[in-house]
Amino acid sequence: MAPLGLARSRARDARHRRALAALLAVVLAAGGPSLAVSAATLPVAASLFGIAGGAPGEEILRIPVNEPRGFGNPGAFLEATLFRPPGAGPFPLAVLSHGSPREPDRRVGRQRFEPQSRWFVARGFAVVVPMRRGYAGSDGERAEGYGGCPEPDFRRAGLEAAKDIGAATRFVAARPDVDPGRIVLVGHSAGGFGSLALASQRPAGVLGVVNFAGGRGSVASGENCAPRRLVEAMGSYGRTTAVPTLWLYAENDLFFGPSLAREMHAAFRRGGGAAELLVLPSFGSDGHHLFTLDTGIPHWAPAVDRFLATLGFRSA
């Protein structure tokens, strides 16, 4: 028997699918079979997917991963949290992407990153925190596994995560209260790695990336599955990335320590990517959590403010 929380999540997903199918039926009836329905037109019905709740300015979204494939088959959905400033906008967009647990079978709950999101909101950003496939209330199983050690495919894993981050970015950027030409990707750990992977595909409107402790393959404190493969993957992303990136790691990061961070950064730059690496002083018992804990904000805020200023964004 499924746990109560999972059963409720599945029931909620079914309700959303039925609601979207009904919406598509109405749209198709109005526009005829020649009407093209895409992710860009779906935000017109954002209220269907958004559930007002939580703190003021917060909304829970259901974001389609793929184009709807016809009546009754709308495709998969991602669960996401949206924070926005007051007013009509259009606001620049920050996309905050979560990490991945070392235990591959552990399904984590919805990440809101509320203090971190509010930090960006104070600077005029709308913020979306998407949960990738297999996490929280998002559909499907995790698709970003890298295979077994010692020959993992980190590059493919990052590009798979980039599919979900990209889908969320495009969906929210199509809202009338968001400026689709002013987007910043911000990711932690596997989310930082996936954000760099997405940037390597040169998505429209993305002006820069903030990578907090990005990487994959941490199997234990100070141990990586295949560090050479990780460095090679970062180098491959650097070859096709055209926007500036800021990399922030802590001196006592127990997932991706300073030495490995420097190797990844050097490979990314050798590939042609523009990247600034800052190794910040030790934070708590494991600096890998510098971004995820609200007490870490004062430690990284000045550097991120400076980076955002170089991209043309204002400070608080």
Secondary structure, DSSP 8 states (H G I E B T S, - for coil): ---HHHHHHHHHHHHHHHHHHHHHHHHHHHH-TT----TTTGGGGHHHH-EE-SSTTEEEEEEESS---STT----EEEEEEE--SSS--EEEEEEE----SSTT--------HHHHHHHHTTT-EEEEE--TTSTT-SS-------STTS--HHHHHHHHHHHHHHHHHHHHTSTTEEEEEEEEEEETHHHHHHHHHHTT--TTEEEEEEES--S-EEETTEES-HHHHHHHHHHHHTT--S-EEEEEETT-SSS-HHHHHHHHHHHHHTT--EEEEEE---SS-GGGTTTSGGGHHHHHHHHHHHHHHTT----
